[in-house]
Amino acid sequence: MPFIAEVAPLIERGQKAGAFRDDVPIAWHLSMLLAIAHAASGELASGRIAEIDVEAAMLSTALRAVTR
């Protein structure tokens, strides 16, 4: 199942529960999460971020972006 199909229901539930921002559409959240993953991949490949740090950087950035 593609990423968008798996994550969209999670975002929708989070918005309905008041845990995730609802001032932007679900599609925006999904695009932003994909952009973070692509950015992390590029930074990791370039050596500008260490493999040990990339997961925490992605997670903290994504959580701060989607939560209220």
C-alpha positions in Angstrom: 0.0 0.0 0.0 1.4 3.4 -0.9 2.6 5.8 1.8 -0.3 8.3 1.2 -3.0 5.6 1.4 -1.5 4.3 4.7 -0.9 7.7 6.4 -3.9 9.7 5.2 -6.4 7.9 7.6 -4.0 8.5 10.5 -3.8 12.3 9.7 -7.6 12.4 9.4 -8.1 10.7 12.7 -5.6 13.0 14.3 -7.3 16.0 13.0 -10.8 14.8 14.2 -9.3 14.1 17.6 -7.8 17.5 17.8 -4.2 16.2 18.1 -3.1 17.3 14.6 -3.4 20.7 13.0 -6.7 21.1 11.0 -5.9 24.5 9.5 -4.3 22.8 6.5 -5.6 19.9 4.4 -4.6 16.3 4.8 -2.9 16.5 1.4 -0.6 19.3 2.8 0.4 17.2 5.8 1.2 14.3 3.5 3.3 16.4 1.1 5.2 17.9 4.0 6.0 14.5 5.5 7.2 13.3 2.1 9.3 16.5 1.8 10.9 15.9 5.2 11.8 12.3 4.2 13.3 13.4 0.9 15.3 16.2 2.7 16.6 13.7 5.3 17.6 11.3 2.6 19.5 14.0 0.7 21.2 15.3 3.9 22.2 11.8 4.9 23.6 11.0 1.4 25.6 14.2 1.4 27.1 13.5 4.8 25.7 16.7 6.3 23.8 14.7 8.9 24.9 11.5 10.6 22.9 8.3 10.2 22.6 8.2 14.0 20.9 11.6 14.0 18.6 11.5 11.0 15.7 9.6 12.5 15.4 12.0 15.5 15.7 15.0 13.2 12.9 13.7 11.0 10.6 12.7 13.8 10.9 16.0 15.8 10.5 18.1 12.6 7.4 16.1 11.5 5.8 16.1 14.9 6.2 19.8 15.4 4.8 20.4 11.9 1.6 18.3 12.3 0.7 18.8 16.0 -1.2 21.8 17.4 
